[in-house]
């Protein structure tokens, strides 16, 4: 059975400029969420920055 986890990442202060054009909800498995959190801790980057950069790197 594929279980998904609701995993909350800390919120960081946002700039005053308007950025959000579309909000996306992402369902991750517990393993995926843990991998993302571990990567963020190792790199000191937020989950949203990591995900945004991955999307921007798509062809």
C-alpha positions as CSV (number, residue, x, y, z in Angstrom):
1,X,0.0,0.0,0.0
2,X,1.3,3.4,-0.9
3,X,1.0,5.6,2.1
4,X,1.4,9.4,1.8
5,X,2.5,11.7,4.6
6,X,1.4,15.2,5.3
7,X,4.8,16.8,6.1
8,X,5.1,20.4,7.1
9,X,8.3,22.3,6.4
10,X,9.1,25.5,8.3
11,X,7.8,28.7,6.7
12,X,10.3,31.4,5.9
13,X,9.6,35.1,5.6
14,X,8.6,36.0,2.1
15,X,9.6,39.1,0.2
16,X,7.1,41.9,-0.4
17,X,6.9,41.3,-4.1
18,X,4.0,39.1,-5.4
19,X,5.3,35.7,-6.6
20,X,2.6,33.1,-6.2
21,X,0.7,32.8,-9.5
22,X,-0.5,29.2,-8.8
23,X,-0.5,27.2,-5.6
24,X,0.3,23.5,-5.9
25,X,-0.2,20.8,-3.3
26,X,2.3,18.0,-3.5
27,X,1.6,14.5,-2.0
28,X,4.7,12.7,-1.0
29,X,5.3,9.3,0.5
30,X,6.8,9.4,4.0
31,X,10.2,8.2,2.4
32,X,10.1,11.0,-0.2
33,X,9.3,13.7,2.5
34,X,12.1,12.4,4.7
35,X,14.5,12.5,1.8
36,X,13.5,16.1,0.9
37,X,13.8,17.2,4.6
38,X,17.2,15.6,4.9
39,X,18.4,17.2,1.7
40,X,17.1,20.6,2.9
41,X,18.9,20.2,6.2
42,X,22.2,19.2,4.5
43,X,22.1,22.1,2.1
44,X,20.5,24.8,4.3
45,X,17.9,25.4,1.6
46,X,14.1,25.5,2.0
47,X,11.9,22.8,0.4
48,X,10.2,25.4,-1.8
49,X,13.5,26.6,-3.2
50,X,14.6,23.0,-4.0
51,X,11.4,22.2,-5.7
52,X,11.2,25.5,-7.6
53,X,14.8,25.0,-8.9
54,X,14.0,21.5,-10.0
55,X,11.0,22.7,-11.9
56,X,13.0,25.5,-13.5
57,X,15.6,23.0,-14.7
58,X,13.0,21.1,-16.7
59,X,13.3,21.3,-20.5
